[in-house]
Amino acid sequence: MPATVAPRIEINVNGDTQAVAPGHLADVLRQLGYGGAKVATALNGDFVPERQREATTVNAGDRIEVVSARQGG
């Protein structure tokens, strides 16, 4: 019996194509290595607050922008 491969979808993250397992925005951020990082997110141009990421579904072809704060001067 061949091994089953988890389904993947292609999305655009900060201008780069990424293949991820389908899920909510919080799941996708974890897959991309952002885990508990404090970042701002937008899905298809709309800001998504942290408290809404678990309820926001990411679909194939979606555009995600992830921005982290910078310090310095």
C-alpha positions as CSV (number, residue, x, y, z in Angstrom):
1,M,0.0,0.0,0.0
2,P,1.6,3.4,-1.0
3,A,2.2,6.0,1.7
4,T,-0.5,8.7,1.7
5,V,0.7,12.2,1.2
6,A,-1.0,15.0,3.1
7,P,-2.8,17.3,0.8
8,R,-1.0,20.6,0.1
9,I,-2.2,23.9,-1.3
10,E,-0.2,26.6,-2.9
11,I,-0.4,30.1,-1.5
12,N,1.6,33.3,-1.8
13,V,3.5,34.4,1.3
14,N,5.2,37.8,1.1
15,G,5.6,37.4,-2.7
16,D,6.8,33.8,-2.7
17,T,4.9,30.7,-3.6
18,Q,4.7,28.2,-0.7
19,A,3.0,24.8,-0.4
20,V,1.3,24.2,2.9
21,A,-1.3,21.8,4.4
22,P,-4.7,23.4,4.3
23,G,-6.0,25.0,7.5
24,H,-6.6,28.2,9.4
25,L,-4.3,31.1,9.2
26,A,-2.8,30.2,12.7
27,D,-2.0,26.7,11.4
28,V,-0.3,28.0,8.3
29,L,1.8,30.5,10.3
30,R,3.0,27.6,12.4
31,Q,3.9,25.6,9.3
32,L,5.8,28.6,8.0
33,G,7.9,28.8,11.2
34,Y,6.2,31.9,12.7
35,G,4.8,29.9,15.7
36,G,4.4,32.3,18.6
37,A,6.1,35.2,16.9
38,K,4.5,38.6,17.2
39,V,3.6,39.5,13.7
40,A,1.0,41.4,11.8
41,T,-0.9,39.5,9.1
42,A,-3.0,40.2,6.1
43,L,-5.0,37.7,4.0
44,N,-5.7,38.9,0.4
45,G,-5.1,42.5,1.4
46,D,-7.3,42.5,4.5
47,F,-5.7,42.8,8.0
48,V,-6.4,39.7,10.2
49,P,-6.0,40.4,14.0
50,E,-4.3,37.7,16.0
51,R,-7.5,36.7,17.8
52,Q,-9.2,35.9,14.4
53,R,-6.4,33.7,12.9
54,E,-7.8,30.4,14.3
55,A,-11.1,31.2,12.6
56,T,-9.7,32.4,9.3
57,T,-9.5,29.7,6.6
58,V,-6.6,29.8,4.1
59,N,-7.5,28.6,0.6
60,A,-5.4,27.7,-2.4
61,G,-4.2,30.8,-4.2
62,D,-4.6,33.1,-1.2
63,R,-2.0,35.9,-0.6
64,I,-0.7,36.2,2.9
65,E,1.5,39.1,4.1
66,V,3.4,38.6,7.3
67,V,5.2,41.6,8.8
68,S,7.2,41.7,12.0
69,A,8.2,44.8,14.0
70,R,11.7,46.1,13.6
71,Q,13.7,47.9,16.3
72,G,16.6,50.2,15.9
73,G,17.3,53.6,14.8
